[in-house]
Amino acid sequence: MIRRLSRPLVIILGSLAIAQFFVPHQASRWVEARLLDWLVLLESAALVAGILALARRHAARISRGEGPERALAAVTLGAMAFMLATGLALGTGPGSAFGAIYLSVLQPIQASMMSLLGFFMASAVFRSFRLTSAPATILLVSALTVLLARVPLGEHLVPRISMFSTWIIRGPNVAATRGLWIGIGLAACATGFRVILGIQGPTGAKRS
């Protein structure tokens, strides 16, 4: 029953969401506001479902896991419960304990993870690059130029390297990025129309 209702419901709501961009009428704005209200409710329900699924998964790991897996699951559940209790009991406004923990613990952890990710990406790039073609050579030289321009030593080793780095970022990089986002937008529109028309399911599988 739910599967039979899901297709016409997606078609109707998707058509209404698209139509409000082209119908300059007060009724269209009212429909848009109601759809956004329902979207907020659905996102809240999805957040609660995600938290419960995360807690259930890590609780199962604690009961069945061994060694580091059990310890990491316990730390995850403990941190989640502690932050939830702190936010509910002491509030989340400026100057609260919740905000202090976020600024002093979570942000440094995120910065460390991003730094490590940058080093991993750089090492993976240098391992995977093989100067066997002109595009690979251009890509490697551009990457080295941008990396050297981001450190103080680069300007001393290669004068005016920051100028070339800025040109690479604002010129070829912007052009390639715009083409990439145009392609992503067209693909997203095509996928959305296929889902709205019932040709394809939300997970990518074709409907029979």
N, C-alpha and C positions, 0 to 999 in steps of 0.2 A: 504493500500500500504506500509506504513512504517512498519507495523508488518510483512508483507511478506518479506521485505528486511532485517529486523533485524536479523533473524535466519541465513541466509547465510553469512551476514556480520560478525556476531560474530564468526561463524565457520572459516571463512577465516582469520580474524585478530588473533583469538586465536591460530590457527594452525601456523601462521607465527611467533607469539611471542614465541611459544614453540620451533619451529624448529631452531630459531637462536641460541639456546643454544647448539645444536648438529651439526650445519653445520659451520665448521671453514672456511668460505669463505668471501671474501670482499663484495660480493653481500649481504650476510646475515647481515654483519655489517651495510651496507647502509640501508637495510630494518629496522633494529633495530633503527637506528638514526631517520628515518622518522616516525616510530611508536611513539618514545619518543617525537618527536616534536608535533605530533597530540595529544598525551596524555597531554602535557603541555597546548595546546590550549583548550582541553576539560575541564581540571581542572580549567582554568581561567574562561571559560564560566559558569561552575558549581558554582564557587565562586560568580560571579556576580548574578546568579540566586538565590543563597542562601541569599545574602544580600538583594536583592529586595523582596524576600519572607518574610524575617525577618522584613523588614521595613513595608511591607503591613500588616502583622499580628499585629504588635504593633500599627500601625496607626488605625486599626480596634478596637483594645482594648481601645485606647484613646477615640475614638468616641462613643463606646458603653459601656465601662467599668465604674465602680464606685469605689470610694475609693482607696484602696491600689493598685488594679490592674491597674487603670489608671495612678497612680503616677509612678509605677514601669515601665510601658511601656514608659512613657514620659522620664524617666531617661535613659532607654536603648537607645531610639532613639537619645536623646540629646548627650549622651556620644559617640555613634557611629558617629554622624555628626561632633562632635567637633574633634575627633581623625582623621577622614577623612580630614577635612579642615586643621588641623594642619600639617598632613603629606604632603598634596599637596602644602600648602603654604610655609612651612618652611623646608621641607625635612625630611628624616628619617635617616640621617647619624649619626656617633658618635658625641655626644655633642649637638644634636638637641633637640628642645623642645619636639618632639615626643618621643625620647628615654628617656628624663628625666621624662616625665609623665609615661611612661611604667615602668621605674625602681622604681619610688617613689610611684606609685598608684597601678598599675596592679599586680606587683610582690608581694607586701605585701598582697593584697586581695587574690591572689592565695594561698599564704602560709597560710593565716588564714583559707581559705576553706579546704585545705588539713589537717590542724591541727584539725579542727572540725570534718572532715570526719574520721580521725584516732580515735578520742574519741567516735564517734558514732559507728564505727565498733567494738571497744573494748567493749563498753557497750552491743552491740547486741550479741557479742560472749559470754559474760558472762551470758547473759539472756537465750540464746538458749542452752548452754551446759548443759547436764544432765549426771552426772557420772553413767550411767546405763550400760555401756559397756566398754570393754578394749580399743577399738580405741578412744572413746570419752575421756577417762582418759589420754591416751598418748597424744592426741592432746592438751588437756587443760594444761597438765604439760609442754609440749614443748612451747606452747604460753606464759605461765607465765615465763618460763626460759628466753626466748628471750626478753620479755618485761622488766624483772628485769635487765638483762644484759645491757640494753640500757640507764639506769639511773645510776648516780654515787652512789646512795644509795644501789643499788643491790649488788655491790662488797663488801660493808661493811657488809651487812646482810648475804650473802652467799659467802664465799671466793671461788675464781676461777670459779664463775658462768659464766664469759665471755668466759672461755675455753669451757664449755659445750654448750654455745650459738653458738660459732663459729663452733663447730662440727655439731650441728643441722643444721645450715645454709648451710655449705659446704658439708655435707653428705646426710642425708635423704631429705633435702629440694631440693638440686640440682638434686638428682635422681628423685624425684617426678616431679620437674619442667621439666626435660628433657623428661620424659614420657608424660607429658601433652602437650608439644610443638610438640612432634612426632605425637601424636594423632591429634592435631590441623592441622598440616601440611598435614597429610594423608586425613583428612576430607576436607580441602581446595582444595587439588588436585582432590578428587573425585567430589566435587561440581563444580569445574572449568570444568572438563571433561563433566559433565552432561549438563552444560550450553553451552559449545562449540558444543556438539553434538546435541543440541536442545531438549534434553530430559526434561530439567527443565529450567524455566525462571529465570531471574536475581533476582526476588523477592522470589524465592523458590517454586512458584506454578508450577505444572506439566503442560506441554503443551499437548494439544489435538492432 
